[in-house]
Amino acid sequence: MIKVAFSSSFKRAYKKRLRSDAEKQLKFIECLMLFMQDPYHVKLRTHKLTGSLKDLWSFSIEYDLRVVFFFTKDNEAIFEDIGNHDEVY
C-alpha cells in the first residue's frame, strides 16, 4: 500500500474546485482508495507527464477531473493539484 500526502497547493485547489460538489468529492475518495491499493490501476489511467511537468504524474478521477502528483523515494505519493485538464496542465 502506498502512502499519500497532500501539498498545501493541492489542499487549496481541492477546496476551490470541489468544495460545493459532493459527487466529485465522493469520486475522489473512491479513486484515492484505489490509488493507495494500486497507483497504476487501469481505471485511474495513471500516466507520466511530459514537457515542463516531466517530473510529475497524473491520474483521472472522471473524464475531465485529474490529480497531478509525484512519487518520493519512500514509496509515497505527494498530490500537487486537482482540477480539469486546463487547470492542472
Stockholm file with secondary structure:
# STOCKHOLM 1.0

chainA/1-89         MIKVAFSSSFKRAYKKRLRSDAEKQLKFIECLMLFMQDPYHVKLRTHKLTGSLKDLWSFSIEYDLRVVFFFTKDNEAIFEDIGNHDEVY
#=GR chainA/1-89 SS CCEEEECHHHHHHHHHHHTTCHHHHHHHHHHHHHHHHCTTCGGGTCEECCGGGTTCEEEEEETTEEEEEEECTTSEEEEEEEECHHHHC
#=GC SS_cons        CCEEEECHHHHHHHHHHHTTCHHHHHHHHHHHHHHHHCTTCGGGTCEECCGGGTTCEEEEEETTEEEEEEECTTSEEEEEEEECHHHHC
//
